[in-house]
């Protein structure tokens, strides 16, 4: 047993410099989380949560409690967070070591700037191309996003980063 209180992890990625494991977890209605996974930590599900049951009733009245870790970030409303991948490569040098996060419901890919164990900034870099199922990188650092509805693979180019498209 390594950790407790995790709810439906959908994405795991290891930070390329620190070797820390990060997890994206589905909450119910609201309360999707990004957590830095540490041995022996209790992340609180279902004692603490920022989400509600699917019928709208509370899972818990608590969002904080001693002995339970707070997420590094939570999304409310839920984005239906799914894949995560730390960026490595040369195609997007400004994105090195930033976290790519995909979402099913919001159909987006976000770029998160993480310093130590805190999310300092997030921005949407791809939106409305379909439900994001996976994110991958090739050895050169090109980014591939697997979406469904419609089913396809999208390659992000460095030209899009420079022109803001």
N, C-alpha and C positions, 0 to 999 in steps of 0.2 A: 504494500500500500504506500503510494508516494504522496498523493494529495487527497483531500476530501472536498465535498461541496461543489464539485464541477457539474454543470448542466449542459449536456449535449454538445461537446466540443466538435466543431466543424472544420477548424483549421489549426494546424500546428506549424511553427517555423522556428528555426534556431538562428539566433542573431550571429552573424558571421564573425564578429570581433569578440563578443563576450561569451559565446556558447550558451547563452540563456535561452530557455524554451518559452515561447509565447503561444498562447492558445486563444482562439476566437470561439466563443460559446453562444449558442442560441439561448435567448431567454424566451419566456412566453410572450404575451402581449407587452412589448417593451422589455428592456432589461437585457438585450444582447450585450455581451461583455468581451473585453480584451483583458487577459490576465497574464502576468509574468508568473510562470509556474515555478514554485520553489518547494523543496522537500518539506513535508510535514505541515504545510499551510492548509487551512480550511477556508475555502472560497465562499462558503455560506449557504449554498443551495440546499434546501428550500427555506432555511431560517431567515436569511436576509436576501432581498432581491429588489430590483427596480421595476420589475414586471408584474403583471396580473395574469390570472388564469385566462384561458381563451374565452370563457363565458363572461369575463369582466370582473369576477369576484377576486378578492385579494389572495395571493399566495401566502403573503405574510404582511404584517403591518410594519415590519422593520426593514430599513435599508442599511443600518449600521448596528453592530453589536460587538462588544469586546470579545476578542478571541477569533473573530472572523475578518478575513482580508477584504479590503475594498478593491474593486477592479481598477486597472490602470485607466480604463475608459469604459463607459457604457453608453449605449444608444437607446434613446427613448424619443420617439417610437422606434420599434425594432426595425432594423434594416434587413433582417434575415441574413446576418453575417455568415460568410461561408469560408472561402479559401483565404489564406494569408501567406505571404512570401516576402522575405527580406530581399531587397534589390541588391544584386551584385552584377558588375559588368561595366563596360565602357560606353555603351550606347547612350546612357543617361547619367553622366558623371555627377550631376547635382543630386541625384536620387540615391547615391551609394549609401547602403545600410539603412535606408528608410523602408518602412513596411507597407507593402501593397496589400489592401484588404478589399475583398469582393463581397457583394451583397446580392442575394436572390430577389428579395422584394423590391428594393430600391433600384435594382438593375444598374449598379454603379461599381466603380473601382476607386478607392480612396488611397491617397498617399499620406502616411502618418510619419511625422518627425518625432522620434522617441529619443529622449535624453535620459540616461540611466534607467529609471523605472517609471518615467512619466511621459505621457503623450503631450507634446508641446504644441502641435499644430496638425490639422488634417485638412486635406482638400480633395475634392472630387476631380479625377483626371479622365474618367470615361463614364458616360451616362446614357441610358436608354438604348442600348444595343442588344439587350436580352438579359435573362437571369444569369448571373455570373456563377459558374460552377467550379472553375479552376483557374489558376494563374501559374504560368511557368516561364522559365528563362532558358535561353540557349547559352552556349559558352561565351558568345560575344556580348551578352547582356540584353538581347532583344526580348521584349515581353510579349507573351502569348496569352490571350484571355479566352477561355472556353465558355461559351454562353449557350443557353437553350431558349427556345421560343423567340427567335428562330435558332436552330442548331447550327453553330459555326464556330470557327476559331478566328480571332482577330489578332493581328500583329500590330503592336504599337510602334510607331517609328519615331526616331529622334527629331524628324522634321516637325511633327505635331507638337513636341515639347517646345521647340524654338518659336513656333508661330502662334501657339496658344490654341490650336485647333484639335 
